[in-house]
Amino acid sequence: MKRLTGLVSALALTVGMASTAVAETSMGIVVKIGGIPWFNAMEDGIARRAAELGVDAEMIGPVSADPALQVQAIEDLIAKGVDVIGVVPNDEAALEPVLKKARDAGIIVISHEGPGLENVDWNFELASAEGFGEAHAKLLSDKTEEGGSYAVYVGSLTVPLHNAWADAAIAWMDENRPDLKIVGDRYGVAENVDDSRSTALDLIAANPDLKGFLAFGSQGPIGAGRAVEERRKTGEIQVMGPFSPGQGRKMIHSGVLTGGYMWNPAQAGEVFVTLGEMLVKGEKIESGTDIPGLGVVEPDVEGRDIITDNLLEINAETVDDLAEKGL
């Protein structure tokens, strides 16, 4: 009987420990698209921080930048009953109903690159939209002495933050470089290398005075750069924007890519997990709160936005070090 009692007690302890393990915070983070270097780095950050905090977190990367795939992924997370849903939106309007459904179910919702979303607990940014767009516009201006034309890429016409960057860049160019005229409006191709390349080839052919590409979306500079290289326009047409240093380092050193600015996507992945765990524990986000990965913040409580400036410059001097960090 004593041996049986001991076995029962051990079994009860084992079950109790298993129950405790299952009770850890669960998170699902839905990004724009899977399988590209930018979001691979973000996934590494998510996994690393989740291991540090003892959190169950996974990243879901759809096979294409289709808003409907993000909606379905979020529906699946709601059905699983996760504690936190994170999202990097392709289309804010398309996501609002399903994010409302998540919050109505008691799930905490955090967004990144979604400053216009309403149905979130918090949105965070590692760069202000105005500062990020203007920094790229100034770089184009600095590298382009003569007038002519330039083209603007975004991930798609519905990606909110890409278009906010484009708005800021175009406004700065209009005010400071009226001799450089935008071609058309903007092209929603910058999340796909092949689309960015083929669009650039068309634009180069149609605009002999083309001086540059402002490509907001991590695959945009790579695709446009390939087109410039193919047409032997290196040095004549400037290509800049945010991109993965590991993916673009050779093109930087060859002069095909002019450079750009970025933040660390792995750091953004870590912030998703950190902020999610803080909110699950009931911690308040207010002026002076120190959030690892963001620093001491001054949040817009009414707008539920946390905006910091953690820009990294990508150029021939920095790209190798950034790439060696896995970015």
PyMOL commands that set and color helices and strands:
alter all, ss='L'
color gray80, all
select helices_A, chain A and resi 2-22+37-53+67-80+92-104+129-143+160-176+193-206+220-230+245-254+265-280+319-324
alter helices_A, ss='H'
color red, helices_A
select strands_A, chain A and resi 26-30+56-60+84-87+108-112+122-125+148-154+180-182+187-188+210-215+238-240+260-262+290-291+295-296+305-307+312-314
alter strands_A, ss='S'
color yellow, strands_A
deselect
rebuild
show_as cartoon
